[in-house]
Amino acid sequence: MSGMMRGVIFDLDGTLVDTVDLHVLTWVEACRELGVEVSESYVRSLVGLSAEDIARKLVSDHGEALRLARLKRKIYLARVNEVRLFPEVPEVLEKLKYVYGMKLAVASSTNVETIVAVLRAKNIMEFFDSLVGSDLVNKGKPEPDMFIEALRRIGVRPSESFIVGDTEYDIVPANLIGAVSVLVCRGECRKPSAEPRHIIKDLRELTDLVGRYRSALY
């Protein structure tokens, strides 16, 4: 077991909120408006990357990619109330923050404006000490910059943290910086290119996991 664990960095989409389908649909809608043909299956394979990186994979022209990313965000924000919170999330966040005293942050491939809109729509903003989006770092996932910045902001070392996400874009950088990587696999998961330290079926198992790490210290 590691030493005293002090923080948890969460991915947003697919981890705290069930938004993957909504992201795919709004990407397809944005592409359609710009006359770009894409398949839902291909867009789904890209979820986890920043909007700009996804847009660059969908269109080759740099200016058109930026335009596509902006349009997609606009469409998504207009439908933010359709976002579904995974049912266990409020109780898990409350226990981690107020019972275990963990510092909590979100590190998401979306931008901070979208993170805030989603958290406020689902009434879970109060639980987080910091929010880091793709617009606050030079390199998005799977580079570790986003997680390093989130940990810096909450004053926690990587070795003292859990990084929790649902794709390899979270697990690869978590392992790279020496954090405890936790893959959330609600049903079928794409096998990540790096082995997560732990695999859980939902976030209730995360509170049990945190409890086990804490118990090992006493």
ABEGO torsion letter per residue (X at the ends): XBBBBABBBBBABGAABBAAAAAAAAAAAAAAAAGBBBBAAAAAAABGBBAAAAAAAABABAAAAAAAAAAAAAAAAAAAAABBBBAAAAAAAAAAAAAAGBBBBBBBABBAAAAAAAAAAAGAAAABABBBBAAABABBOABAAAAAAAAAAAGBBAAABBBBBABAAAAAAAAAAGBBBBBBBBEBBBBBABBBABBBABAAAAAAAAAAAAAAAX
